[in-house]
Amino acid sequence: MTENTLSTEDRFAPDVTLRRNDAEHRYELLVGGRLAVQSFFRDLPGHIDFTHTETGQDFEGRGLGKVLAHFALDDVVATGKRVIPHCPFISSYLRKHEGYEQFVDWPEG
């Protein structure tokens, strides 16, 4: 499991934790120990395929999804894998943020 308590995307209170949960096939952002945002993926040979992202109702509108996307994408790149963004949120994030272009395999259709 990869875990980090800081993010370069935004600044939050120290009770924010970011981690990759391989057992559940998702990246997680927790606030005060509560699961706030999760981004699900399929671990494929040479790729991480993001399928969907969910934000808990109590945490919507706070920019936490962007923080998790930044962490997750950086983690994928660090592992040497490529990104397949089937998830609309991850896809949108990639279109708005430079620096990941060479690591993305856009799904067909």
SULKA-V400642 format. One record per residue. RES is the residue in one letter. PHI is phi in whole degrees, 0 to 359 (NA if undefined). OMEGA is omega as a letter, one per 40 degrees, with the letter a starting at -180 (999 if undefined). Layout:
RES;PHI;OMEGA / RES;PHI;OMEGA
This chain:
M;NA;i / T;266;a / E;220;i / N;210;i / T;251;i / L;236;i / S;220;i / T;273;a / E;289;a / D;214;i / R;252;i / F;224;i / A;299;a / P;295;i / D;273;i / V;264;i / T;235;i / L;245;i / R;202;i / R;260;a / N;251;a / D;294;a / A;297;a / E;259;a / H;55;i / R;203;i / Y;265;a / E;229;i / L;238;i / L;248;i / V;240;a / G;58;i / G;84;i / R;264;i / L;293;a / A;257;a / V;221;i / Q;220;i / S;237;a / F;275;a / F;215;i / R;249;i / D;269;a / L;251;i / P;302;i / G;79;a / H;219;i / I;242;a / D;259;i / F;282;a / T;257;i / H;194;a / T;232;i / E;233;i / T;243;i / G;298;a / Q;306;a / D;290;a / F;242;a / E;293;i / G;77;a / R;250;i / G;80;a / L;291;i / G;299;i / K;296;i / V;296;i / L;293;i / A;300;i / H;301;a / F;298;a / A;297;a / L;295;i / D;299;i / D;294;i / V;299;i / V;300;a / A;296;i / T;277;i / G;85;i / K;267;i / R;251;a / V;258;i / I;244;a / P;265;i / H;286;i / C;291;i / P;302;a / F;293;i / I;297;i / S;301;i / S;297;i / Y;300;a / L;297;i / R;290;a / K;263;a / H;236;a / E;282;i / G;111;a / Y;250;a / E;310;a / Q;286;a / F;249;a / V;248;i / D;247;a / W;292;i / P;293;i / E;285;i / G;79;999
